């Protein structure tokens, strides 16, 4: 199947983009536009990280090279450390939700711990499931998946670092 762009199809795409802008400015369809790379804040501890926005991922992933499962009053918690590009380090302790089996292309599946974390991109704050994995071989400390993006954000893959995290502390 070959797709040929004509003046009509280009015009149709332009009209759709204009409608989105009109609805966005009226507040009826307000979605924030972001790029494929953005700065995000882990709200607790208030640490800014560089993140890759991945519309192909169901959930978000966070870099940590060390974690341990601890038992607090009969409940499993996970303790892990996070470090940003500036060398700031924070140790977090959160309830362990479960372990998730992550399918990876051309490599064996991986078992990763999952917890809830509060994340801020632009003015959007959400608590979402995040799996923990050693991403030290990757350029970006965090990967933001669809569970965060859904409903509030539109990704333009030609853009980078379009907004700064600006969520108000609760």
N, C-alpha and C positions, 0 to 999 in steps of 0.2 A: 504494500500500500504506500503510495507516494502522496505527501501533503504538499500542495502548492499554495503559497500565500498570495492572495490577490489583493487588489485595492479594497475590495468589499470585505474580505476577512480581516485585513488590517484596520479598516474603519470600524468594524464590529468590535474588535478587541479594544480599540481606543474609546469607543462609546461605553463599553463595560467599565473600563478604568475610570472614565469621567463620572459614571453613575456611582461608583464606589466612593470617589472623592466627594461628590455632592452629598450622599447619605452620611459619610463620615463627618463632614462639616456641620450637618444638621443634628448630629448626635443619634440619629435613628439607626445607624449601622456603624457605630464607632469602634473600629479596630485599629490597633496601633501597628504601624509598619516598622519592621526591624530587618536587619541584615543577617547574613549567614554567620557572622561573628559579632558577638555583643559582650559587654561587661555585665555581669550579674552580681547580685549580692546574696550571700548566704546570710539571711537576716539574723539568725543567732549562730554565730558570733559577730555579725556585722562585717564580714570579710568580702571584699570584691575579688572576683575571679574572672578570667577570660573564658568564654564559653563558645563552643561551636553549636549552632542551631541545626538540628537534624530532624527534618520532617519524616524521615524514614524510620526513626526510632520510636517505639511506643512510649518508653519512659526515659527519664534522665539518668545520667551516670556521673559519678564524682570520683576524682582521683584520690586514692589513699593507698599507701603501700603497706600500711599496718592497721590491723583491727583485731579486736578480741571480743569474744562473747562473754558477758558477765551476767550473773544471776543476782537480781535485786528483788527481795521479797517474793521469790518464786517466779519472777517474770524475767524473760531473757531480754537483755539490753545489749547494744553494741557500742563499744568505745573505739574511736578512731581519730586520727589526726589529719588535718588539712593544711596545706601550705600554698600560699599564692606566689605570684611571680616576684613580689617584693621581698619574699623571705619571711613574711608574717606567718606564724603557725598558730593553730587553735586545736584544742582537743575537745571533741564533742562526745556526748553520751546520750543516746536516744534509744527508745524501745525498738527491738528487732521485730519487724513485721513477719518476715519469712525469708527463705532462700529462693532465688529465681534461677531457672535454667535459661541461659542466654545462648541462642543459636548464633554461630559466627560462620561467615563464608570461608570455606576451604580449611577450617580448623575445627577441632573438637568443641562441643558445647562447654559452657563455663557455668559453674554454680557461684552465684553472687549473693551476698546479704542485701536485703532491701529494708529501708527505713523511710520515714516521712521527714522532709526538710522544708522549711519556709524559704522560698526563693523570690527575689525581686528582679524584674527586668523592666526598665522604664518606670512607669507608675503601676505596673501590674504585680500584685503580690499573690502567691498561691502556696499552699502547703501541698506537696506532691510526693509520690513515691520516687525514691532515688536509689539506684543500685550502686554499690561501692565496688571499685575495681582499681587495680594498679594501671593508671594511664600515664605513667612516667615516661613512656616511650612516645607519647603523643604531645603535640604542641599546645593543646588546650586542656586545662584542668577539669573542665566540665563539658558535658554534652547535654543539651536541652532537647527533650523529646516532645512528642505530640500531647502527652497528658498535661504539660504546662501550656503549650501553645493554643490548644483547643478553645475556641470561643472568643479570644481576646486579641490575638496577634496574627499578622500576615507577614510572611517572610518573602523578601526580595533578594534573591541570590546574587544580585549584582552589587549589593550594598554591604558595608562593614561598619561597625561601631556607630550606629545612627543615634543612639540614645544612651543616657547614663541612668543607672538605677536611682530612683527617686522616691521609693516607698516611704511612707511615714511610719515610724515605729508605733506598734499597737499598744 
